[in-house]
Amino acid sequence: MEIFLDTANVNDVILYKDFIDGVTTNPSLIAKSGRSDYGALIGEICQLVSGSVSVEVTSRERNDVLAEARYLAKIHNNVCVKLPCTWDGLRACRELSAEGISTNLTLCFSASQALLAAKCGATYVSPFLGRLEDCGHDGLTLLEEITGIFEIQGYETRVLAASIRNRKQVIQAALLGVGAVTLPPSILKQCFDHPLTTQGLEIFERDWKSML
């Protein structure tokens, strides 16, 4: 399973680059980065990782989406253009995929949206697990539906679980056969830590010192 870091902070990418396959960003994360040199920021992040870096369009109408997507794709070979799971986003996805541009269909909240994304040749589709569960819906069921459909139909589009709220959801996604997850730095850090590991190290250190 691919692990992507959900950030636009270069320092976060540097810290975790040995453990991630790529990066996902969005307009909100870019704004929080405090960087105004948008293209240069994306270029820096792309240089730090070997995998894809998802960069989202801000346009909504098809022609504008296409123009912006083509501009973003020229920043670096690692750029994967994020498009919304909308009528215009899906139409743009079909055209961009035919041009060989990697795409990530984001803000996916239904299996039907994911199915259409796959039919349009999307590289990734990103169901928003946590946001669905915040609204009282079962995000894991959605992941199971999408992975099942893709396996049965033989689609090559990879499921990229987004809006992950805790490390348990990472494991649940992996058990469902999800191909990728994107995690904010705080959740990725949780995956390294366990209180019993810390406690065990403290006990070992205490016992070792008692022998000196």
VEXKOL-579611 format. One record per residue (C-alpha): residue in three letters; x, y, z. Coordinates in steps of 0.02 Angstrom, whole numbers, padded with zeros to 5 digits, always signed. Example, Ala and Ser with C-alpha at 12.3 -4.5 7.8 and 13.67 -1.06 7.14 Angstrom:
BEGIN
ALA+00615-00225+00390;SER+00684-00053+00357;
// end
This chain:
BEGIN
MET+00000+00000+00000;GLU+00065+00172-00047;ILE+00074+00301+00092;PHE+00059+00484+00046;LEU+00088+00632+00161;ASP-00054+00757+00157;THR+00038+00923+00172;ALA+00111+01071+00081;ASN+00245+01099+00212;VAL+00418+01060+00143;ASN+00487+01027+00317;ASP+00356+00891+00346;VAL+00405+00808+00183;ILE+00589+00813+00229;LEU+00552+00737+00400;TYR+00452+00590+00333;LYS+00522+00568+00157;ASP+00602+00399+00199;PHE+00431+00327+00243;ILE+00315+00398+00110;ASP+00284+00361-00073;GLY+00223+00534-00119;VAL+00126+00687-00063;THR-00051+00754-00081;THR-00094+00938-00069;ASN-00249+01044-00087;PRO-00285+01231-00095;SER-00313+01242+00093;LEU-00144+01161+00131;ILE-00057+01273+00004;ALA-00134+01426+00088;LYS-00077+01364+00260;SER+00101+01343+00198;GLY+00119+01532+00188;ARG+00209+01515+00021;SER+00158+01629-00121;ASP+00277+01550-00248;TYR+00156+01410-00286;GLY+00248+01331-00432;ALA+00415+01335-00343;LEU+00339+01255-00188;ILE+00267+01111-00289;GLY+00433+01090-00379;GLU+00526+01078-00213;ILE+00408+00945-00147;CYS+00422+00846-00309;GLN+00611+00844-00293;LEU+00599+00767-00120;VAL+00494+00614-00162;SER+00504+00482-00298;GLY+00315+00457-00313;SER+00170+00565-00365;VAL+00127+00734-00292;SER-00058+00775-00306;VAL-00093+00958-00343;GLU-00272+01017-00352;VAL-00350+01132-00480;THR-00453+01278-00416;SER-00553+01299-00577;ARG-00725+01220-00594;GLU-00777+01233-00777;ARG-00706+01103-00897;ASN-00604+01217-01011;ASP-00530+01311-00864;VAL-00494+01146-00775;LEU-00403+01081-00928;ALA-00297+01236-00946;GLU-00249+01238-00762;ALA-00216+01050-00759;ARG-00098+01061-00908;TYR-00004+01203-00825;LEU+00015+01104-00663;ALA+00072+00948-00755;LYS+00216+01045-00832;ILE+00289+01092-00661;HIS+00365+00919-00636;ASN+00344+00741-00699;ASN+00287+00687-00525;VAL+00134+00800-00527;CYS-00032+00709-00520;VAL-00173+00832-00553;LYS-00316+00827-00428;LEU-00487+00854-00504;PRO-00656+00861-00417;CYS-00780+00718-00439;THR-00900+00829-00537;TRP-00971+00830-00713;ASP-00836+00950-00773;GLY-00700+00866-00673;LEU-00740+00694-00744;ARG-00749+00760-00922;ALA-00581+00843-00899;CYS-00511+00682-00824;ARG-00555+00584-00981;GLU-00463+00709-01092;LEU-00312+00726-00978;SER-00295+00537-00959;ALA-00293+00522-01148;GLU-00149+00647-01148;GLY-00051+00541-01024;ILE-00073+00662-00878;SER-00093+00577-00707;THR-00254+00621-00616;ASN-00325+00603-00442;LEU-00513+00621-00430;THR-00545+00698-00260;LEU-00694+00734-00148;CYS-00768+00564-00190;PHE-00913+00516-00077;SER-01001+00378-00174;ALA-00959+00218-00266;SER-01046+00285-00422;GLN-00926+00433-00426;ALA-00778+00314-00409;LEU-00846+00203-00548;LEU-00858+00352-00666;ALA-00683+00409-00618;ALA-00615+00237-00663;LYS-00707+00238-00829;CYS-00629+00407-00867;GLY-00455+00335-00839;ALA-00413+00416-00672;THR-00247+00363-00597;TYR-00317+00379-00420;VAL-00486+00410-00344;SER-00494+00481-00167;PRO-00643+00433-00058;PHE-00653+00545+00096;LEU-00669+00419+00237;GLY-00666+00534+00389;ARG-00779+00667+00317;LEU-00911+00537+00278;GLU-00901+00467+00454;ASP-00913+00643+00525;CYS-01085+00650+00442;GLY-01138+00483+00516;HIS-01104+00377+00362;ASP-00996+00220+00352;GLY-00837+00268+00261;LEU-00766+00092+00271;THR-00916+00021+00180;LEU-00884+00146+00040;LEU-00702+00091+00029;GLU-00757-00091+00024;GLU-00883-00055-00115;ILE-00757+00038-00222;THR-00616-00088-00203;GLY-00739-00227-00240;ILE-00804-00143-00398;PHE-00629-00107-00461;GLU-00573-00286-00432;ILE-00727-00362-00515;GLN-00722-00243-00664;GLY-00534-00248-00684;TYR-00508-00060-00671;GLU-00328+00000-00650;THR-00377+00157-00553;ARG-00305+00149-00377;VAL-00408+00188-00223;LEU-00324+00324-00119;ALA-00412+00335+00049;ALA-00414+00515+00109;SER-00476+00611+00260;ILE-00402+00481+00378;ARG-00436+00522+00561;ASN-00331+00393+00654;ARG-00208+00250+00631;LYS-00344+00119+00652;GLN-00423+00179+00491;VAL-00255+00156+00404;ILE-00253-00028+00452;GLN-00436-00050+00408;ALA-00404+00024+00236;ALA-00255-00092+00211;LEU-00360-00245+00260;LEU-00489-00195+00129;GLY-00355-00197-00006;VAL-00351-00009-00031;GLY-00201+00035-00140;ALA-00152+00198-00056;VAL-00188+00312+00091;THR-00145+00493+00122;LEU-00110+00548+00300;PRO-00079+00716+00383;PRO+00086+00721+00478;SER-00003+00703+00646;ILE-00083+00537+00595;LEU+00075+00470+00514;LYS+00167+00506+00676;GLN+00038+00402+00770;CYS+00086+00252+00662;PHE+00262+00256+00733;ASP+00210+00268+00916;HIS+00136+00150+01044;PRO+00135+00178+01233;LEU+00188-00002+01267;THR+00342+00021+01157;THR+00390+00176+01257;GLN+00353+00087+01421;GLY+00456-00064+01369;LEU+00606+00042+01324;GLU+00597+00131+01491;ILE+00595-00036+01583;PHE+00744-00101+01482;GLU+00841+00058+01515;ARG+00802+00055+01702;ASP+00852-00128+01719;TRP+01012-00102+01621;LYS+01062+00046+01729;SER+01031-00057+01887;MET+01172-00172+01832;LEU+01301-00033+01815;
// end
